[in-house]
């Protein structure tokens, strides 16, 4: 896998993080889905051990970001319910 593909993943993950910080969970979730699809595509087309290890790291990170997005969304809903 080319280094530029991992750079694209890294940039996409950073964009997700920025969207979470801005509390734009809808856009963050959409970007997460987009990056997840790219990651799945990379996984389907590689069999190099180093690439598989790097892909697995991104899978774990995306899972954590998904949980964070859900947490931020749940907190926002609870805040709205208090009013």
C-alpha positions, -999 to +999 in steps of 0.1 A: +000+000+000+013+034-008+023+058+019+000+085+004-030+062+012-020+061+048-016+099+048-051+102+034-064+080+063-044+101+088-059+133+074-094+118+074-090+107+111-078+142+120-109+157+103-131+134+123-114+145+155-118+182+145-155+176+138-160+159+172-144+188+190-167+212+171-196+190+182-206+184+146-215+148+152-234+143+120-205+153+098-181+134+120-202+103+116-204+107+079-167+112+076-161+082+098-182+061+075-163+074+045-129+066+061-141+032+072-151+023+037-117+033+024-101+012+051-122-018+042-112-013+006-075-012+015-079-043+036-095-062+007-065-053-016-035-059+006-018-090+020+014-074+033+019-079+070+031-043+076+000-029+059-023-052+078-009-041+111-013-004+101-048-010+089-057-028+122-044+003+142-068+025+121-097+001+127-092+003+165-089+041+163-120+044+142-139+022+167-128+045+195-139+076+175-172+060+168-178+055+205-168+091+212-192+104+186-220+084+202-210+097+236-211+133+224-244+127+208-259+111+239-246+140+261-262+165+237-295+147+239-294+146+277-286+183+278-317+190+257-339+169+279-329+190+309-345+221+294 
